[in-house]
Amino acid sequence: MAARGVILAVAAVVFASGAQATDWDASLDMRLVAADAPTSYIDGGLGILRYGDDRDGAQLGRARLAMSQDLGDLLTLKIDASAWGQRDKTPVDVTEAYLQLHPYPFGDWRPRLKLGAFYAPISLENRAEGWESPYTLSSSAMDSWVAQELRTIGAEFKLEWLGTHSGHDFDAGVAVGVYGWNEGAGDSLTDSGFTITDWQGSLFGRVGQPNGVTGANYEYHQFDNRAGTYVGLDVHYLDRITVEGLHYDNHANASVEDEVTGAYAWETRFDTAGVRAENDDGWTAIVQWMAGETYVAPDEFGALEWDFVTRYVLISKRLGEHTLSARYDDFKVSTGEAFAGGDQGGHALTLAYRFEPNSHWRFTLEWVRARDFQTNRAIVADEAPFATESDVQLSIRYAVSNH
């Protein structure tokens, strides 16, 4: 069954359910952009920021509509759809759609099951509704890649130990995911390298443009008859410190070609670990790391492999209705094959100020400066491999909900 069929099957459950009230959230995020950067990878270039200087002026940041429907006491359907105004294949598309079974705890244990399409528990930063960051507009390089290429289309079972309910200082949980439709993961990473953006790939869309310098990638297909897996662990100490780690492997057969699109499967695996610490004075600090490899084995070239690593440090201070945040990213993609291309090395600094006077309005001013070396600029675009990019965004967001 195609990924679209899985999502439609999940959504159809709501029509067979009792007519309980549906919770919904809607928001419109408009941007004023001033960029000194080449055309972004999303728009068909090799810039690593969301907006190049061809996008100066007023832009649609995101128009979002999400719904949550209880199907009895223990089952909930969630669907999240957005428009990004970014020359998308489908102007409005789904980023997540899943059923969540949440049985009552038994003793100090609480199980949970997700089924559908959703984000794996990777990010310590993107914890707000719609998989957004409460600190900055743009995500870290790590989470920007996750948003572009990774979605769990399958099932996740999580078992939590609620230690604080029985007098202990911490809770802990383990999550196991099994999924398909992710043979494309890694392709965009070797085209553009890591990016710094808040754009999220959709389930039925594409990454890049068909007429762009590296073409377009269609991420969510299943054609090698293999399931991917991940295993994650998280520990929460007194709601102050969160420690997470996860091992991800899509187990793709890197020599199999999709008969429909002509794309090959990419075998991608990585490990990630991080810590988030918070206190009552409004301070938040996050440190997170990811390292892995991706490879493909087309008949005409043999096996081609890329290693990648990225890490970031984020510091944020909340002062009532105001939040100040700073993040430093470091990232690298490398291959031993001289003709393969796709090598990248770089870093980025992000500074953001956020003002939220009430639950409806949010104003964010963000500045990003990135410097990187990308061999594909010279190989496929006849550009200098080094680039320094910067942009300033003013986001004005209005949100409403029925709850």
Wavefront OBJ file of the C-alpha trace (Angstrom):
o trace
v 0.000 0.000 0.000
v 1.336 3.444 -0.867
v 1.964 5.998 1.859
v -1.104 7.947 0.712
v -3.221 4.859 1.271
v -1.926 4.463 4.812
v -2.801 8.056 5.686
v -6.250 7.871 4.117
v -6.951 4.645 5.981
v -5.992 6.298 9.265
v -8.134 9.362 8.545
v -11.114 7.240 7.555
v -11.405 5.896 11.083
v -12.851 9.217 12.239
v -15.889 8.836 10.004
v -16.681 5.450 11.514
v -16.385 6.747 15.064
v -18.844 8.340 17.410
v -19.393 12.049 16.921
v -17.256 13.326 19.789
v -16.058 16.923 19.723
v -13.052 17.649 17.521
v -10.282 19.921 18.806
v -8.673 22.071 16.140
v -5.888 24.635 15.866
v -5.249 27.070 13.023
v -2.464 29.592 12.513
v -1.134 31.955 9.874
v 2.546 32.953 9.929
v 3.582 35.767 7.586
v 7.209 36.811 7.109
v 9.217 39.831 6.069
v 12.522 38.550 4.701
v 15.826 40.239 3.911
v 18.348 37.666 2.679
v 21.910 37.708 1.410
v 21.992 34.139 0.163
v 21.714 32.047 -3.019
v 18.489 30.306 -4.014
v 17.592 27.756 -1.377
v 17.745 24.018 -1.917
v 13.978 23.858 -1.370
v 13.518 26.225 -4.327
v 15.965 24.397 -6.611
v 19.333 25.955 -5.735
v 22.065 24.976 -3.280
v 21.542 27.608 -0.599
v 21.202 26.134 2.876
v 18.812 28.743 4.316
v 15.066 28.646 3.705
v 15.047 31.923 1.778
v 17.526 33.175 -0.785
v 17.756 36.768 -1.972
v 15.223 35.899 -4.683
v 12.688 35.707 -1.843
v 13.205 39.133 -0.269
v 10.043 40.825 0.921
v 6.753 39.409 2.188
v 6.484 35.613 2.298
v 4.136 32.998 3.665
v 5.927 31.327 6.548
v 3.274 28.727 7.270
v -0.495 28.353 7.208
v -1.424 25.443 9.462
v -4.574 23.550 10.363
v -4.455 20.671 12.843
v -7.183 18.533 14.338
v -7.402 16.062 17.194
v -10.376 13.719 17.429
v -10.979 11.461 20.424
v -12.350 8.088 19.380
v -13.533 6.926 22.759
v -11.504 7.281 25.947
v -8.301 5.569 24.818
v -7.828 6.410 21.138
v -7.094 9.742 19.425
v -6.710 10.682 15.773
v -4.320 13.560 14.966
v -3.825 15.228 11.576
v -1.536 18.181 10.831
v -1.662 19.950 7.447
v 0.208 23.051 6.245
v 0.871 25.349 3.309
v 4.388 26.814 3.067
v 4.281 28.970 -0.071
v 7.506 27.340 -1.255
v 6.735 26.135 -4.810
v 5.510 22.895 -3.331
v 4.190 20.062 -5.467
v 0.948 20.209 -3.478
v 0.172 23.693 -2.059
v -1.474 22.202 1.057
v -0.229 18.871 2.363
v -0.025 16.683 5.441
v 3.056 16.556 7.652
v 1.661 14.128 10.242
v -1.439 11.914 10.492
v -1.708 9.153 13.039
v -3.783 7.262 15.575
v -2.572 7.200 19.171
v -3.696 4.534 21.620
v -3.115 5.660 25.194
v -4.347 3.045 27.691
v -4.653 3.878 31.355
v -1.435 3.413 33.364
v -1.055 0.195 35.292
v 0.919 0.756 38.458
v 3.920 2.907 37.592
v 3.829 1.921 33.904
v 2.152 3.721 30.996
v 2.051 2.240 27.465
v 1.343 4.148 24.244
v 0.990 3.089 20.624
v 1.119 5.297 17.524
v 0.054 4.149 14.067
v 0.292 6.277 10.941
v 2.777 8.975 9.897
v 4.638 10.999 12.522
v 8.035 12.237 13.690
v 10.352 9.827 15.468
v 11.350 11.008 19.000
v 14.579 12.658 17.875
v 14.290 16.389 18.551
v 14.919 18.050 21.914
v 14.335 21.440 20.296
v 11.128 21.118 18.249
v 8.656 20.471 21.068
v 5.826 22.898 20.214
v 2.634 22.136 18.281
v 3.219 21.476 14.593
v 6.755 20.244 15.397
v 7.913 23.848 15.778
v 10.603 25.238 18.044
v 9.542 27.469 20.963
v 12.947 29.174 20.812
v 13.715 30.152 17.175
v 12.109 30.240 13.739
v 14.721 28.101 11.989
v 15.520 24.657 13.318
v 18.976 23.264 13.928
v 20.771 21.569 11.037
v 19.891 18.226 12.608
v 16.179 18.912 12.866
v 16.049 20.660 9.487
v 17.230 17.398 7.917
v 14.783 15.346 9.978
v 11.955 17.619 8.788
v 13.026 17.259 5.146
v 13.585 13.521 4.868
v 12.437 11.522 7.886
v 8.959 10.490 8.890
v 7.854 7.322 10.626
v 5.168 5.759 8.425
v 4.345 2.737 10.488
v 4.057 2.092 14.211
v 5.750 3.141 17.436
v 5.287 1.499 20.822
v 6.459 3.374 23.909
v 6.522 2.176 27.502
v 7.107 4.761 30.243
v 8.051 4.156 33.852
v 6.431 6.894 35.988
v 8.958 6.962 38.784
v 7.858 10.351 40.116
v 4.429 8.878 40.896
v 6.026 6.576 43.444
v 8.406 9.037 45.088
v 11.408 8.802 42.776
v 13.133 11.777 41.166
v 12.840 10.686 37.537
v 10.693 9.074 34.853
v 12.024 6.971 31.976
v 10.726 5.583 28.719
v 11.749 3.356 25.829
v 10.285 3.653 22.309
v 10.505 1.150 19.470
v 9.497 2.105 15.930
v 8.881 -0.053 12.849
v 8.187 1.702 9.552
v 8.341 1.613 5.761
v 8.141 4.163 2.926
v 11.487 5.773 3.774
v 13.881 4.461 1.121
v 14.685 8.034 0.009
v 16.179 9.132 3.344
v 19.712 10.387 2.726
v 19.331 11.433 -0.908
v 18.693 15.105 -0.162
v 21.480 15.130 2.411
v 24.016 14.182 -0.270
v 22.552 16.736 -2.718
v 22.592 19.850 -0.539
v 24.135 18.813 2.750
v 22.596 20.052 5.964
v 20.340 23.117 5.860
v 19.015 25.641 8.405
v 15.279 26.059 7.855
v 11.850 25.672 9.433
v 10.301 24.152 6.305
v 8.938 20.620 6.734
v 8.652 18.091 3.955
v 5.117 16.802 3.367
v 3.984 13.221 3.000
v 2.912 13.561 -0.644
v 5.288 16.322 -1.759
v 8.935 16.520 -2.733
v 12.239 17.974 -1.577
v 13.853 20.282 -4.128
v 12.545 21.201 -7.582
v 12.407 19.063 -10.765
v 14.180 21.817 -12.708
v 16.641 22.582 -9.887
v 20.377 21.993 -10.042
v 20.076 18.595 -8.318
v 16.498 17.740 -9.266
v 13.719 16.748 -6.866
v 13.543 13.885 -4.402
v 10.310 12.089 -3.545
v 10.914 10.714 -0.092
v 8.094 8.451 0.977
v 8.038 5.369 -1.220
v 8.236 1.649 -0.460
v 9.874 -0.608 -3.042
v 12.460 -2.860 -1.359
v 10.092 -4.822 0.922
v 12.146 -4.083 4.026
v 11.086 -2.429 7.266
v 13.145 0.175 9.087
v 13.510 0.341 12.869
v 14.543 2.677 15.636
v 14.996 2.318 19.370
v 14.996 5.364 21.651
v 15.464 5.973 25.361
v 14.528 9.083 27.353
v 14.974 9.986 31.017
v 13.348 12.993 32.731
v 14.728 14.240 36.041
v 12.234 16.338 38.065
v 10.975 18.034 34.859
v 14.310 19.884 34.843
v 16.641 17.662 32.829
v 15.789 15.482 29.848
v 18.299 13.020 28.393
v 17.529 11.291 25.092
v 19.264 8.818 22.812
v 18.118 6.986 19.675
v 19.475 4.524 17.098
v 17.834 4.714 13.648
v 18.271 2.326 10.683
v 15.968 2.169 7.681
v 17.523 -1.182 6.599
v 17.058 -0.246 2.948
v 18.422 -2.443 0.170
v 20.762 0.061 -1.468
v 20.882 -1.808 -4.795
v 17.113 -1.828 -5.431
v 15.635 0.617 -7.954
v 12.097 1.967 -7.879
v 10.480 0.920 -11.170
v 8.148 3.951 -11.060
v 10.531 6.826 -10.276
v 13.902 5.280 -11.220
v 15.309 6.224 -7.806
v 17.490 3.861 -5.812
v 16.990 3.054 -2.153
v 19.342 4.730 0.320
v 20.423 2.762 3.362
v 20.643 5.285 6.187
v 21.531 4.743 9.819
v 22.531 7.095 12.614
v 22.776 7.603 16.348
v 21.724 10.705 18.219
v 21.992 11.790 21.840
v 21.320 14.992 23.745
v 20.440 16.789 26.951
v 17.945 19.573 27.656
v 18.136 21.402 31.009
v 15.646 23.974 32.334
v 15.139 25.907 35.563
v 12.502 28.055 37.257
v 14.245 31.290 36.204
v 13.357 30.725 32.537
v 16.712 29.383 31.328
v 16.900 26.504 28.834
v 20.054 24.867 27.509
v 20.167 22.112 24.871
v 23.131 20.150 23.553
v 22.481 17.488 20.904
v 24.610 15.373 18.556
v 23.942 13.112 15.563
v 26.317 10.935 13.528
v 25.673 8.301 10.896
v 26.073 7.160 7.331
v 24.038 6.785 4.171
v 24.876 4.843 1.047
v 23.455 3.839 -2.307
v 24.611 1.184 -4.777
v 23.392 1.869 -8.324
v 24.545 -0.693 -10.890
v 26.583 1.793 -12.897
v 28.701 3.020 -9.959
v 28.797 0.376 -7.240
v 28.466 1.337 -3.588
v 28.767 5.046 -2.731
v 28.873 6.023 0.939
v 28.632 9.311 2.823
v 29.304 9.861 6.515
v 27.589 12.730 8.320
v 27.792 14.388 11.715
v 26.143 17.450 13.223
v 25.778 18.983 16.661
v 24.338 22.126 18.161
v 24.221 24.115 21.371
v 21.197 26.264 22.198
v 20.748 28.739 25.061
v 17.388 30.413 25.699
v 16.093 32.829 28.347
v 12.400 33.513 28.932
v 11.473 36.874 30.478
v 7.706 36.866 30.887
v 6.263 37.428 27.424
v 9.746 37.714 25.880
v 12.222 34.984 24.883
v 15.832 35.436 23.769
v 17.624 32.500 22.139
v 20.989 31.735 20.548
v 22.093 28.545 18.787
v 25.383 27.417 17.241
v 25.386 24.572 14.675
v 28.296 22.575 13.296
v 27.783 20.070 10.463
v 29.715 17.874 8.039
v 28.988 15.405 5.224
v 31.911 13.510 3.665
v 32.612 10.733 1.179
v 35.794 8.956 0.160
v 34.775 8.883 -3.504
v 36.309 11.826 -5.356
v 33.739 11.804 -8.187
v 30.667 11.304 -6.014
v 30.328 14.895 -4.750
v 28.205 15.863 -1.794
v 30.996 16.808 0.609
v 30.020 19.603 2.997
v 31.467 21.253 6.060
v 30.134 24.293 7.831
v 28.643 26.074 10.798
v 25.810 28.512 11.537
v 24.823 31.013 14.218
v 21.166 31.811 14.938
v 19.878 34.633 17.171
v 16.171 35.069 17.865
v 13.852 37.310 19.870
v 10.245 36.224 20.469
v 7.351 38.232 21.906
v 4.064 36.502 22.795
v 1.616 38.955 24.360
v -1.216 36.385 24.420
v -2.275 33.007 23.077
v -3.181 34.465 19.668
v -0.257 36.655 18.654
v 3.428 35.828 18.350
v 6.154 38.067 16.921
v 9.632 36.677 16.179
v 12.726 38.421 14.864
v 15.526 36.073 13.762
v 18.989 36.476 12.243
v 20.932 33.540 10.810
v 24.462 33.501 9.425
v 25.848 30.306 7.872
v 29.225 29.525 6.325
v 29.851 26.250 4.519
v 31.842 24.417 1.857
v 29.768 22.273 -0.545
v 31.451 20.450 -3.448
v 28.190 20.132 -5.383
v 28.202 23.884 -5.977
v 31.282 23.460 -8.156
v 30.323 20.072 -9.647
v 26.703 20.629 -10.694
v 26.119 24.392 -10.480
v 29.468 25.874 -11.630
v 29.585 28.036 -8.502
v 32.253 28.695 -5.896
v 32.158 25.855 -3.328
v 32.407 28.251 -0.371
v 29.372 30.351 0.567
v 28.466 32.741 3.354
v 24.724 33.188 3.740
v 22.624 35.323 6.039
v 19.029 36.350 6.429
v 16.793 38.338 8.733
v 13.169 37.302 9.196
v 10.336 39.036 10.986
v 7.516 36.607 11.649
v 3.992 37.735 12.565
v 1.829 34.800 13.583
v -1.840 34.691 14.545
v -3.361 31.505 15.973
v -6.850 30.407 16.999
v -8.284 27.200 18.392
v -11.506 25.854 19.896
v -9.916 24.684 23.125
l 1 2 3 4 5 6 7 8 9 10 11 12 13 14 15 16 17 18 19 20 21 22 23 24 25 26 27 28 29 30 31 32 33 34 35 36 37 38 39 40 41 42 43 44 45 46 47 48 49 50 51 52 53 54 55 56 57 58 59 60 61 62 63 64 65 66 67 68 69 70 71 72 73 74 75 76 77 78 79 80 81 82 83 84 85 86 87 88 89 90 91 92 93 94 95 96 97 98 99 100 101 102 103 104 105 106 107 108 109 110 111 112 113 114 115 116 117 118 119 120 121 122 123 124 125 126 127 128 129 130 131 132 133 134 135 136 137 138 139 140 141 142 143 144 145 146 147 148 149 150 151 152 153 154 155 156 157 158 159 160 161 162 163 164 165 166 167 168 169 170 171 172 173 174 175 176 177 178 179 180 181 182 183 184 185 186 187 188 189 190 191 192 193 194 195 196 197 198 199 200 201 202 203 204 205 206 207 208 209 210 211 212 213 214 215 216 217 218 219 220 221 222 223 224 225 226 227 228 229 230 231 232 233 234 235 236 237 238 239 240 241 242 243 244 245 246 247 248 249 250 251 252 253 254 255 256 257 258 259 260 261 262 263 264 265 266 267 268 269 270 271 272 273 274 275 276 277 278 279 280 281 282 283 284 285 286 287 288 289 290 291 292 293 294 295 296 297 298 299 300 301 302 303 304 305 306 307 308 309 310 311 312 313 314 315 316 317 318 319 320 321 322 323 324 325 326 327 328 329 330 331 332 333 334 335 336 337 338 339 340 341 342 343 344 345 346 347 348 349 350 351 352 353 354 355 356 357 358 359 360 361 362 363 364 365 366 367 368 369 370 371 372 373 374 375 376 377 378 379 380 381 382 383 384 385 386 387 388 389 390 391 392 393 394 395 396 397 398 399 400 401 402 403
